[in-house]
C-alpha cells in the first residue's frame, strides 16, 4: 500500500483536548487521516463538510453528548452502522 494514501478518515470528537490529540496521534501513526472536533456542534459542522469512515466520540461532551451526535449522523446517513 502507498504510505501517502490514508487508510481512511476518522472524525475524533472529544472535549478533552489531550485525549483527542492522543487519539489523533495514534490514528495518524497507523496511516489514518484524522479530523478533531471538540464539541457536538463542531462535529456536526465537520460531518457536513466531509465524509468519514469512522466517527469516534466521547459520550459526555458538555451540554450535549455523543448520542446527540449519533442521532444527527443517522438522520443524515441512515445506512451508517454503529456500535
C-alpha positions in Angstrom: 0.0 0.0 0.0 1.1 3.5 -0.8 2.1 5.2 2.6 0.9 8.6 1.2 -2.7 7.2 0.8 -4.6 7.3 4.0 -6.2 4.1 5.4 -9.4 6.0 5.9 -10.8 9.1 7.5 -11.6 9.4 11.2 -13.6 12.1 13.0 -12.5 12.2 16.7 -14.9 14.1 18.9 -13.8 14.8 22.5 -13.9 18.0 24.6 -10.8 16.9 26.4 -8.0 18.3 24.2 -5.3 16.0 25.4 -7.4 12.9 24.9 -8.4 14.0 21.4 -4.8 14.7 20.4 -3.6 11.4 21.8 -6.2 9.5 19.7 -5.3 11.7 16.7 -1.6 11.0 17.1 -2.2 7.2 17.4 -4.5 7.1 14.4 -2.1 9.1 12.2 0.7 6.8 13.2 -1.3 3.9 11.7 -1.9 5.8 8.5 -5.4 7.4 9.0 -6.4 10.9 8.1 -7.9 12.4 11.2 -10.1 15.4 11.9 -10.7 16.5 15.5 -13.8 18.3 16.9 -14.1 19.5 20.4 -17.9 19.6 20.6 -21.1 18.1 19.1 -21.7 21.3 17.2 -18.1 21.3 15.7 -18.5 17.6 14.8 -21.8 18.3 13.0 -20.1 21.0 11.0 -17.2 18.7 10.1 -19.6 16.0 9.2 -21.5 18.4 6.9 -18.2 19.4 5.2 -16.8 16.0 4.6 -17.4 12.2 4.8 -15.7 9.9 7.3 -15.2 6.2 7.6 -15.3 6.2 11.4 -16.6 8.7 14.0 -15.1 8.1 17.4 -16.9 10.2 20.0 -16.8 10.7 23.7 -20.2 10.2 25.4 -20.1 13.3 27.7 -19.5 16.5 25.7 -20.6 19.4 27.8 -24.3 20.2 27.4 -24.7 17.7 24.6 -23.5 14.2 24.3 -22.2 11.6 21.8 -25.7 10.1 21.5 -27.0 13.5 20.2 -24.2 13.3 17.5 -25.2 9.7 16.7 -28.8 10.7 16.2 -27.7 13.6 13.9 -25.5 11.2 11.8 -28.2 8.6 11.5 -30.7 11.2 10.3 -28.2 12.3 7.5 -26.7 8.9 6.7 -29.3 6.3 7.7 -27.2 3.4 6.3 -24.5 4.1 8.8 -23.5 1.3 11.2 -22.8 2.0 14.8 -21.6 0.1 17.8 
